[in-house]
Amino acid sequence: MGYAAARGGLDAILAAEELMRAKRDGGSSPPLEVGQVTERLNLAVDRVMGEAGLWAPELAARALRQAEGDVIEAAHLLRAYRSTRPRLTAGLVTDPDELEMLRRIVPAYRVPPGPQLLGRTLDYVGRLLDDGTQGHEPQRLTVSRPEPNGAGRNGRAHGPGGEEARPRPGRLLGLLRAQGMIRDRRRDDDPEPYDVTRDPVRPGVPRSARLSVMARAETGALVNLWYRNILGPDGYIHEITLGEVRHGRLPVRVTHPVTGQPVRVGSVRVTEVEAIEDLDGPDEDRGLFDVGYGMCLGHNERKAIAMANLDIAVERDGGRSPLEQSVLLTTDGLDASGFLEHLKLPHYVTFRSMADRKAAVRAAREEAEVAG
């Protein structure tokens, strides 16, 4: 839609776009290389891929550079590109237990089954602004401390050379399930997951649709919705315990077109969270816990944690409030920002109509006052 009210019409629009390019591509500093963005701004790249729903680090880096660091705009660019690509095949189902772990923490247990792998994290450092004199030389740091029972150890953090994947320990959820403490929501059948890119979502869709929507949701919107949900009517925050937080690589497999056998074609990094909630409602079994699940592309623990908690919240709510509708319809950053930004486009016809109605109301009121 052209901005017809702008002087110059199309010429003004083209000039505005040229100003954007000149600001982005000009300047006194060297232009950003794609490799710099993927290596130095990897968390932003991961977030763009997650919100776009496409694993393509180099394309995400290019989109982030083109959008001048605007994550939502970059996700929009990447999702638009994704819509132009043909679907050649469908990936085979991957078991999350195949995760080649780079990080695993178990907040619910002091000494959990399997290792605690701290991996790359800023959870334990002070928020002090770097003065620019550090962080330019490659560093390698190794930290290892056996747990008291010998069951696990802290992770090993690497420098720019990369991270070392770890063995695949059992899940805390398996231990709780063996003790009969978990409400089991597993299904006996194996339905196809709901494709939110092809079918609209409305309240009442299966759990796979809710999880898919949240996996592509804007991180801030999901965190905000989670925060509002855990703030109880008494004004106090009702916390949920995290069972596990994992980050690692999952294999991607397809069926070979010639042999018909599964073949690995690559891997994607994901963040996976299992959240534990105490069942304490009047109609709930107070002898059990419930578990929520979250998984998203890249390393984005905020999103996965909010996702797992909202998964439980929607299940427990059972449609009594608009929570599911909010999860499904208000957390997509592209939808929300698109609606917001369209307000900058011409709306003078709509406003003129409203102004005419106001004038008519005032004129009718004045006539009534004169007649009375």
Secondary structure, 3 states (H helix, E strand, C coil): CCCCCCCCCHHHHHHHHHHHHHHHHCCCCCCCCHHHHHHHCHHHHHHHHHHHCCCCHHHHHHHHHHCCCCHHHHHHHHHHHHHCCCCCCCCCCCCHHHCEEEEEECCCCCCCCCCCECCCCCCCCCCCCCCCCCCCCCCCCCCCCECCCCCCECCCCCCCCCCCCECCCCCHHHHHHHCCCECCCCCCCCCCCCCCCCCCCCCCCCHHHHHHHHHCCCHHHHHHHHHHHHECCCCCECCCEEEEEEEEEEEEEEECCCCCCEEEEEEEEEEEEEEEEECCCCCCCCCCEEEEEEEEECCCHHHHHHHHHHHHHHHHHCCCCCHHHHHHHCCCHHHHHHHHHHHHCCCHHHHHHHHHHHHHHHHHHHHHHHHC
